[in-house]
Amino acid sequence: MATVKNLKIKTATCKRIIKELHSYEKEVEIEAAKTADMKEKGADPYDLKQQENVLAESRMMVPDCHKRLESALVDLKGALAELEKSTQEKGPEFNDARSTITEIESFLQTTEE
């Protein structure tokens, strides 16, 4: 059974995951630039290989975050729908959850295109 506390937690989880996703995307950009710079400067092959591994790990985290975000979004929608059916009172938590859902859905649509 969903509670307002659970709704707050699920909303915060979605916000945290989207923050993580943005962070990983920035990290991929930074690591890619660093790798390209090392290639231009003719860095040691071992160092270059290690940097490419770091870049590959960062790239792997982006799809993982997308999956976790989609899963958290489904959980949030379910909790919100359940609470709206069972509760008459609507607090700021409901509006926060709705705005988070809208934000994440628009973000996911732009990344799919």
N, C-alpha and C positions, 0 to 999 in steps of 0.2 A: 504494500500500500504506500502510495506516494504522500509525502508530507511537504509542507512549505520548506522545512529544513533541507529535505532531499532535493527540492527544486533549486534552492540556493547553491547547494553543492554541485549539482549537475551543470548549472549555469556557469559557475566558477571553473569547473573542469573544462568546459568548452572554451572559455576565454583563455585559460592557461595553454591549452593545446594549440589554439590559433597563434598565440604568442610564440610558442615553441616552433611552430611551422615557419613563421616569419624569420625567426632567429636562424633556423637551419638553412633557409633559402639565402639569407645574407652570408652565412658561413660558406656555402657552396660558391657564391660569387667571389668571396675573398680568397678562398683556397684555389679556385680556378685561376685567378689573376696571379697568385703566388707561384703556382705551377708553371704557368706560361712564362713568367719572369725568370724562373729558374732554368727553363729550357732555352730561353734567349741568351742567358748569360753562360750557358754551357756548364751547368753545375755538375757535381760529382754524380755518376749514375746511381749510386746507392741512395744518396740524398734525394735525388729526383724520384726514384722508385718509392721511397717512403712517403714523399709528398703526394704522389699519385694515389697511394693507399689511403692517406688521410682524406683526400678529395673523394675517393670512391665511398668511403664510410659516410661522409657527409651527404653524398648523393643518395645513399641507401636510406637515410633517415627521413627524407622528404616524403616518399610514398608511404612509409610507416606512419608518419604523422597524419597524412591524409586519411588513412584507414582508421586511425584512432579518432580523428575528428568526426568522420562520418558515423562511427559507432556512438560516440558521445552525443552527437546531434540526434540520433534516433532515440537514445535514452532520454534526452531532454524533452523531445517532442512527446514521448510517451508519458513522462511524468507530468508535463503541463496539461495534456489532454485529460489524464486521470484526475488531476486536481480540479480542473475546471468543471468536470462533471460532478464531483463530490463536494465541492466547496462553494458556498455562496459569496463569501468575502473575497475580494480581489485586492491584493496589496501591491506594493511596488515591485515585489519579487516576480509577479506575473508579467508586468511590463518589461522588466529587465530580461526575463527569459524570452519573451517574444522578440525583443530587439536583438538579442543575441542570436536567436534562430534566423532572423532575417539577414543579419550581417553575415553569418556563416553560409547560408544558402547562396547569397549573392557572391561571396568569395569563391565558393565551390563552382559556381556557374562560370565565373571568369577564368578559373584555372582549367576548366574542361575545354574551353574554346581555343 
